[in-house]
Amino acid sequence: QSVLTQPPSVSAAPGQKVTISCSGSSSNIGNNYVSWYQQLPGTAPKLLIYDNNKRPSGIPDRFSGSKSGTSATLGITGLQTGDEADYYCGTWDSSLSSGPYVFGTGTKITVL
Amino acid sequence: EVQVVESGGGLVQPGRSLRLSCTASGFTFGDYALSWVRQAPGKGLEWVGFIRSKAYGGTTEYAASVKGRFTISRDDSKSIAYLQMDSLKTEDTDVYYCTRGQYGDGYYIDVWGKGTTVTVSS
């Protein structure tokens, strides 16, 4: 059971904007930086966002990240069919109930 | 090209051991933390553990679910990291990814391998 909660699924039409929330606590998101990962069907995850809101080279600016308090948000604008994937947040966690690094429960984006 | 490649997966009986390897190329292996992440079929990601670079003491951290059973080590001279899995359980059946860790303002994973499948079954 992950300590970071995400909605199981989000859907929208092509061209629309979607946001995915990642809810945690002071032991993780509240005091650490958040990263986001995209996992296309049948492939390994890929880094999308790091340090809350930074994009690695090659990631389009349609993808954005933000953090406020104990929650983080991934935003995707101009949704494309190629964005259909599972998305995970990740961050450091200082509690003893999990590992030092934790992932969110994951959100599947469906493009209608 | 920066990459990590896992090997060593397979079918193993409950209670037995298995060692996975992660071979890196395209970067200075010794400068980076290496972590293992696993994923059950159709399920989410679970961080297993990591080993810091020698510059940060080469120490390890583990998820509570594997602590005491799994051991991560590294051989910087060969650019290989290992995941020794002992006392395996059926619930350890997963795809295991080797990943490279980065430190920016925070820690994140910037390189993922394609994964190797471990099946624990009698």
Interface residues (C-beta under 8 A of the other chain):
Chain A: S2 N32 Y33 V34 S35 Y37 Q39 T43 A44 P45 K46 L47 Y50 D51 N52 K54 P56 D86 Y88 G90 T91 W92 L96 S97 S98 G99 P100 Y101 V102 F103 G104 T105 G106
Chain B: S35 V37 G44 L45 E46 W47 V48 G49 F50 E61 Y62 A63 A64 S65 Y97 Q102 G104 D105 G106 Y107 Y108 I109 D110 W112 G113 K114 G115
